[in-house]
Amino acid sequence: MNVELLIEIGGWIGTAALLLAYGLVSTRRLAGDSAIYQALNLVGGALILINSFYHGAMPSVVVNIFWVAIGLFALGRAFQRKGKEAS
């Protein structure tokens, strides 16, 4: 499988992950601060970031850099909160 095809597949998987996360939160099946929601956003944003960079879509690259950064921050907070609850 060539690199271009992998990047395209990754972009579609990333898009699906973001839409799944949005749909699950919108239908109240996931909380917006849950680790699963944040992980879906993080993975989706990262895959779309790679795809956008490959295609030279710099506005999308910038948006997804922030999307990934917010996902990392929120996921870190979710794990911190879970660790405090376990103590």
GIJOBEL-V81398 format. One record per residue. N is the residue number from 1. RES is the residue in three letters. PSI is psi in whole degrees, -180 to 180 (* if undefined). Layout:
BEGIN
[[N	RES	PSI] [N	RES	PSI]]
END
This chain:
BEGIN
[[1	MET	133] [2	ASN	165] [3	VAL	-43] [4	GLU	-43] [5	LEU	-42] [6	LEU	-41] [7	ILE	-40] [8	GLU	-46] [9	ILE	-44] [10	GLY	-41] [11	GLY	-42] [12	TRP	-39] [13	ILE	-41] [14	GLY	-43] [15	THR	-44] [16	ALA	-40] [17	ALA	-44] [18	LEU	-42] [19	LEU	-39] [20	LEU	-46] [21	ALA	-47] [22	TYR	-44] [23	GLY	-42] [24	LEU	-38] [25	VAL	-41] [26	SER	-30] [27	THR	9] [28	ARG	30] [29	ARG	-18] [30	LEU	148] [31	ALA	146] [32	GLY	-20] [33	ASP	13] [34	SER	153] [35	ALA	-37] [36	ILE	-44] [37	TYR	-47] [38	GLN	-38] [39	ALA	-41] [40	LEU	-43] [41	ASN	-42] [42	LEU	-50] [43	VAL	-45] [44	GLY	-47] [45	GLY	-41] [46	ALA	-43] [47	LEU	-40] [48	ILE	-34] [49	LEU	-48] [50	ILE	-47] [51	ASN	-44] [52	SER	-42] [53	PHE	-44] [54	TYR	-39] [55	HIS	0] [56	GLY	23] [57	ALA	79] [58	MET	-37] [59	PRO	-40] [60	SER	-35] [61	VAL	-48] [62	VAL	-46] [63	VAL	-44] [64	ASN	-24] [65	ILE	-46] [66	PHE	-39] [67	TRP	-46] [68	VAL	-43] [69	ALA	-44] [70	ILE	-42] [71	GLY	-43] [72	LEU	-45] [73	PHE	-49] [74	ALA	-38] [75	LEU	-40] [76	GLY	-43] [77	ARG	-38] [78	ALA	-43] [79	PHE	-37] [80	GLN	-47] [81	ARG	-42] [82	LYS	-39] [83	GLY	-39] [84	LYS	-36] [85	GLU	-33] [86	ALA	-22] [87	SER	*]]
END
